[in-house]
Amino acid sequence: MGLISGVLTLPLAPVRGVVWVADQLAQAADRELHDPSVIRARLAALNEEYEAGHLSTEAFEHEEQQLLDLLYGC
């Protein structure tokens, strides 16, 4: 980037910074969402909730299937 283009695009610097931060947050959320250890922990917590009687069978099966789809990429 040359001096002239740097000066002309300077007012856009805050916007580029916000876009960069948003992109970094989205990437971190995506990594956490698809991390197998996080999904397995969520499955374990779901199973505990079901065994404690806090979830119906239908709700448990629905949530379990969503987590398994995330885990195995279906």
PAVO-294790 format. One record per atom (N, C-alpha, C, O): x, y, z; atom name; residue number from 1. Coordinates in pm, 1 decimal, always signed. Atoms other than C-alpha are relative to their C-alpha. Layout:
BEGIN
          x          y          z   atom    nr
          X          Y          Z     CA   NUM
...
% end
This chain:
BEGIN
          x          y          z   atom    nr
      +85.8     -115.6       +0.0      N     1
       +0.0       +0.0       +0.0     CA     1
      +91.3     +123.0       +0.0      C     1
     +180.9     +136.9      +83.3      O     1
      -81.5     -119.5      +11.1      N     2
     +147.6     +327.9     -104.2     CA     2
      -43.5     +107.3      +97.7      C     2
     -143.9      +93.2     +167.6      O     2
      +28.1     -110.1      -91.2      N     3
     +152.6     +652.2      +88.3     CA     3
     -133.8      +64.6      -30.4      C     3
     -212.2      +89.7      +61.1      O     3
     +125.8      -66.6      +38.6      N     4
     -134.6     +810.5     -106.5     CA     4
     -119.6      -89.7      +33.1      C     4
     -216.5      -44.5      +94.1      O     4
     +114.0      +88.8      -27.5      N     5
     -361.2     +506.3      -86.0     CA     5
      -16.0      -21.8     +150.6      C     5
     -128.1      -36.3     +199.4      O     5
       +8.4      +12.7     -145.1      N     6
     -274.7     +469.5     +283.2     CA     6
      -71.2     +117.5      +63.7      C     6
     -151.8     +100.0     +155.1      O     6
      +64.2     -120.9      -53.6      N     7
     -380.5     +827.5     +352.5     CA     7
     -146.9       +4.2      -39.3      C     7
     -232.0      +42.0      +41.2      O     7
     +139.0       -4.8      +47.1      N     8
     -696.2     +797.9     +142.7     CA     8
      -88.0     -104.9      +68.3      C     8
     -207.4      -82.4      +88.1      O     8
      +80.6     +104.6      -64.4      N     9
     -807.8     +476.6     +310.5     CA     9
       +7.0       +5.1     +152.7      C     9
      -52.3      -79.7     +219.4      O     9
      -11.9      -12.5     -145.5      N    10
     -719.2     +589.5     +663.8     CA    10
     -136.0       +8.7      +70.2      C    10
     -152.3      -52.4     +175.8      O    10
     +130.0       -3.2      -69.2      N    11
    -1083.3     +674.5     +749.3     CA    11
      -67.3     -137.2       +9.4      C    11
     -156.5     -155.8      +92.1      O    11
      +60.4     +133.1       -4.1      N    12
    -1170.3     +308.9     +680.3     CA    12
      +68.9      -92.7     +100.4      C    12
      +23.6     -205.4     +120.4      O    12
      -75.7      +83.6      -93.1      N    13
     -920.4     +176.5     +935.2     CA    13
      -86.4      -55.7     +113.9      C    13
      -74.5     -174.4     +144.3      O    13
      +84.0      +57.0     -107.4      N    14
    -1176.6     +143.3    +1220.4     CA    14
      -93.7     -109.2      -51.3      C    14
     -118.9     -207.9      +17.9      O    14
      +89.9     +100.4      +56.8      N    15
    -1410.9      -48.1     +991.8     CA    15
      +77.3     -129.4      -24.9      C    15
      +28.0     -238.0       +5.8      O    15
      -81.2     +119.1      +23.7      N    16
    -1133.5     -285.9     +888.5     CA    16
      +34.6      -69.3     +131.6      C    16
      +39.2     -192.1     +137.9      O    16
      -28.8      +57.8     -130.8      N    17
    -1046.1     -335.5    +1254.7     CA    17
     -118.6      -76.7      +56.0      C    17
     -102.3     -186.0     +110.2      O    17
     +121.2      +66.0      -48.9      N    18
    -1404.3     -421.7    +1346.7     CA    18
      -26.1     -127.9      -79.8      C    18
      -62.9     -230.6      -22.8      O    18
      +19.2     +118.3      +84.2      N    19
    -1430.6     -661.3    +1052.3     CA    19
      +99.8     -109.0      +38.9      C    19
      +64.0     -226.7      +44.5      O    19
     -100.7      +97.5      -39.2      N    20
    -1105.6     -829.6    +1157.1     CA    20
      -37.2      -67.0     +132.0      C    20
      -27.0     -189.0     +145.0      O    20
      +39.1      +54.9     -130.2      N    21
    -1224.9     -872.0    +1516.9     CA    21
     -119.2      -93.6      -16.1      C    21
     -121.6     -201.4      +43.3      O    21
     +117.2      +84.7      +22.7      N    22
    -1559.1    -1010.8    +1399.3     CA    22
      +40.3     -130.9      -66.7      C    22
      -12.4     -236.8      -32.7      O    22
      -47.7     +120.3      +67.4      N    23
    -1379.3    -1255.3    +1171.7     CA    23
      +72.5      -92.0      +97.5      C    23
      +53.9     -213.6      +93.0      O    23
      -70.9      +79.9      -99.5      N    24
    -1154.3    -1371.2    +1455.9     CA    24
      -97.5      -67.7      +97.0      C    24
      -78.7     -183.7     +133.5      O    24
     +101.0      +57.9      -88.8      N    25
    -1456.5    -1424.0    +1683.1     CA    25
      -76.3     -112.5      -68.1      C    25
     -103.5     -215.8       -6.8      O    25
      +71.8     +102.8      +75.0      N    26
    -1639.1    -1619.3    +1413.0     CA    26
      +85.7     -125.5      -16.1      C    26
      +34.7     -237.0       -4.5      O    26
      -89.0     +115.0      +13.4      N    27
    -1337.1    -1843.1    +1357.5     CA    27
      +14.0      -75.1     +132.0      C    27
      +14.9     -198.2     +134.1      O    27
      -12.3      +64.4     -132.0      N    28
    -1299.8    -1908.6    +1731.4     CA    28
     -128.4      -75.3      +35.1      C    28
     -122.7     -186.4      +87.8      O    28
     +127.1      +65.9      -27.5      N    29
    -1669.6    -1990.6    +1765.5     CA    29
      -15.1     -125.4      -84.8      C    29
      -64.1     -227.5      -36.7      O    29
       +8.6     +115.7      +88.8      N    30
    -1651.7    -2224.7    +1466.7     CA    30
      +91.1     -112.5      +48.8      C    30
      +52.5     -229.4      +46.5      O    30
      -91.7     +102.0      -52.6      N    31
    -1348.4    -2404.0    +1612.0     CA    31
      -59.3      -67.3     +123.5      C    31
      -51.7     -189.3     +137.9      O    31
      +56.7      +55.9     -122.2      N    32
    -1523.5    -2447.4    +1946.5     CA    32
     -122.8      -84.5      -30.6      C    32
     -144.2     -188.3      +32.0      O    32
     +121.3      +72.0      +35.5      N    33
    -1847.8    -2560.2    +1784.8     CA    33
      +32.0     -138.0      -55.7      C    33
      -41.9     -233.4      -31.5      O    33
      -33.9     +125.5      +65.6      N    34
    -1672.9    -2834.8    +1589.6     CA    34
     +113.4      -76.3      +68.6      C    34
     +164.8     -173.1      +12.6      O    34
     -104.5      +68.4      -75.1      N    35
    -1416.0    -2938.4    +1851.3     CA    35
      -57.8     -128.6      +59.0      C    35
     -151.9     -122.9     +138.1      O    35
      +55.4     +126.6      -48.3      N    36
    -1474.2    -3309.7    +1921.2     CA    36
       -6.0      -11.4     +152.4      C    36
     -100.9      -68.9     +205.6      O    36
       +2.0      +10.3     -146.3      N    37
    -1383.7    -3278.3    +2290.4     CA    37
     -114.7      +81.8      +59.5      C    37
     -174.9      +41.0     +158.8      O    37
     +112.2      -82.2      -47.8      N    38
    -1640.8    -2999.9    +2338.0     CA    38
     -132.2      -71.2      -27.2      C    38
     -221.5      -71.2      +57.6      O    38
     +122.5      +70.6      +35.1      N    39
    -1908.2    -3201.8    +2158.4     CA    39
      -20.3     -120.2      +92.2      C    39
     -131.8     -146.5     +137.3      O    39
      +11.9     +114.7      -91.4      N    40
    -1831.7    -3509.6    +2369.7     CA    40
      -40.6      +44.6     +140.1      C    40
     -119.0      -23.3     +206.5      O    40
      +37.9      -52.5     -131.6      N    41
    -1857.9    -3300.1    +2686.1     CA    41
     -147.2      +40.0       +0.6      C    41
     -217.6      +18.1      +99.2      O    41
     +141.8      -36.5       +9.9      N    42
    -2193.3    -3165.1    +2566.5     CA    42
      -87.7     -125.0       -1.0      C    42
     -195.6     -125.2      +58.2      O    42
      +74.3     +126.6       -1.1      N    43
    -2309.7    -3523.3    +2499.7     CA    43
       -7.8      -58.2     +140.7      C    43
     -112.8     -107.6     +181.9      O    43
       -1.6      +51.0     -136.9      N    44
    -2205.8    -3626.9    +2850.5     CA    44
      -95.7      +80.0      +88.3      C    44
     -170.0      +22.4     +167.8      O    44
      +90.2      -84.8      -79.8      N    45
    -2389.9    -3331.4    +3004.7     CA    45
     -145.7      -27.2      -37.4      C    45
     -233.2      -29.4      +49.1      O    45
     +135.7      +30.5      +45.5      N    46
    -2696.5    -3409.5    +2793.3     CA    46
      -47.8     -132.5      +59.7      C    46
     -162.4     -144.4     +103.0      O    46
      +34.0     +129.8      -56.9      N    47
    -2689.9    -3770.1    +2911.5     CA    47
      -30.1      +11.4     +149.8      C    47
     -123.0      -52.3     +199.5      O    47
      +24.7      -20.3     -143.3      N    48
    -2667.4    -3658.8    +3275.2     CA    48
     -135.0      +66.6      +23.6      C    48
     -208.3      +29.7     +115.3      O    48
     +129.8      -68.0      -12.4      N    49
    -2964.6    -3425.0    +3227.0     CA    49
     -114.9      -98.4      -23.4      C    49
     -215.9      -95.3      +46.9      O    49
     +102.9      +98.4      +30.4      N    50
    -3165.5    -3708.4    +3074.3     CA    50
      -15.9      -99.2     +114.2      C    50
     -127.9     -129.8     +155.3      O    50
       +6.2      +97.1     -108.8      N    51
    -3075.2    -3955.2    +3348.8     CA    51
      -56.6      +61.3     +127.7      C    51
     -115.9       -9.3     +209.3      O    51
      +55.1      -68.4     -117.4      N    52
    -3169.3    -3695.6    +3611.7     CA    52
     -149.6      +28.1      -16.4      C    52
     -216.5      +71.3      +77.4      O    52
     +143.0      -20.2      +23.7      N    53
    -3513.0    -3672.4    +3450.6     CA    53
      -36.9     +141.5      -40.5      C    53
     -154.2     +178.3      -34.8      O    53
      +26.5     -138.6      +36.9      N    54
    -3480.2    -3313.4    +3333.2     CA    54
      -38.2      +15.3     -146.1      C    54
      -82.0     +122.6     -187.7      O    54
      +31.9       -4.6     +142.2      N    55
    -3534.2    -3400.6    +2965.7     CA    55
      -93.1     -115.1      -35.8      C    55
      -82.9     -224.7      +19.3      O    55
      +83.1     +108.0      +51.7      N    56
    -3800.6    -3597.1    +2785.6     CA    56
      +83.2      -83.9      -96.2      C    56
     +189.3      -41.2     -141.8      O    56
      -71.0      +87.8      +92.5      N    57
    -3694.7    -3886.2    +2567.3     CA    57
      +11.3      +64.0     -137.6      C    57
     +115.3      +54.0     -202.8      O    57
       +0.1      -63.8     +132.1      N    58
    -3789.8    -3693.1    +2253.7     CA    58
     +102.3     +113.7       -6.7      C    58
     +176.0     +126.2     -104.5      O    58
      -94.9     -112.4       -3.0      N    59
    -3589.1    -3384.9    +2354.4     CA    59
     +143.1      -51.8       +5.3      C    59
     +231.9       +1.5      -61.3      O    59
     -133.1      +59.1       -9.8      N    60
    -3291.3    -3600.4    +2449.5     CA    60
      +45.3      -54.6     -134.5      C    60
     +157.3      -27.3     -177.7      O    60
      -36.2      +60.0     +128.5      N    61
    -3294.5    -3791.0    +2120.5     CA    61
      +25.7     +106.0     -106.2      C    61
     +116.1      +91.5     -188.5      O    61
      -18.3     -108.4      +97.1      N    62
    -3329.0    -3471.3    +1919.0     CA    62
     +135.1      +69.2      +20.3      C    62
     +211.1      +87.6      -74.8      O    62
     -126.5      -67.2      -30.0      N    63
    -3038.5    -3297.2    +2093.3     CA    63
     +119.1      -92.9      -24.4      C    63
     +222.6      -50.7      -76.0      O    63
     -107.7      +96.1      +19.7      N    64
    -2827.9    -3612.5    +2086.9     CA    64
      +32.0      -15.2     -148.7      C    64
     +148.8      -19.8     -187.2      O    64
      -21.9      +15.2     +144.0      N    65
    -2877.7    -3650.7    +1711.0     CA    65
      +70.2     +121.8      -58.5      C    65
     +157.2     +107.7     -144.4      O    65
      -67.0     -121.1      +48.4      N    66
    -2777.3    -3288.5    +1649.6     CA    66
     +148.1       -1.5      +37.2      C    66
     +233.0      +32.8      -45.0      O    66
     -139.5       +4.7      -43.5      N    67
    -2458.4    -3334.1    +1852.9     CA    67
      +78.3     -108.1      -74.6      C    67
     +193.9      -86.7     -111.1      O    67
      -67.2     +106.6      +74.5      N    68
    -2374.4    -3663.2    +1681.3     CA    68
      +24.1      +41.8     -145.2      C    68
     +127.1       +7.7     -203.4      O    68
      -19.7      -51.0     +135.7      N    69
    -2425.1    -3496.8    +1342.3     CA    69
     +118.4      +95.3       -4.8      C    69
     +196.7      +92.5      -99.7      O    69
     -115.5      -90.1       -6.4      N    70
    -2177.8    -3227.2    +1445.6     CA    70
     +129.2      -78.4      +17.6      C    70
     +230.9      -46.9      -44.3      O    70
     -119.9      +76.9      -30.3      N    71
    -1933.1    -3483.2    +1576.8     CA    71
      +49.4      -79.9     -121.0      C    71
     +169.5      -86.9     -147.6      O    71
      -38.7      +86.8     +110.4      N    72
    -1938.0    -3708.9    +1273.9     CA    72
      -17.0      +65.6     -137.1      C    72
       +4.3       +1.5     -240.0      O    72
       +8.3      -75.0     +125.0      N    73
    -2001.8    -3440.4    +1010.8     CA    73
     -109.5      -43.5      -94.8      C    73
      -94.1      -30.8     -216.3      O    73
     +109.5      +44.2      +86.6      N    74
    -2329.7    -3578.5     +881.1     CA    74
      -85.6     +115.7      -43.9      C    74
     -182.5      +96.5     -117.4      O    74
% end
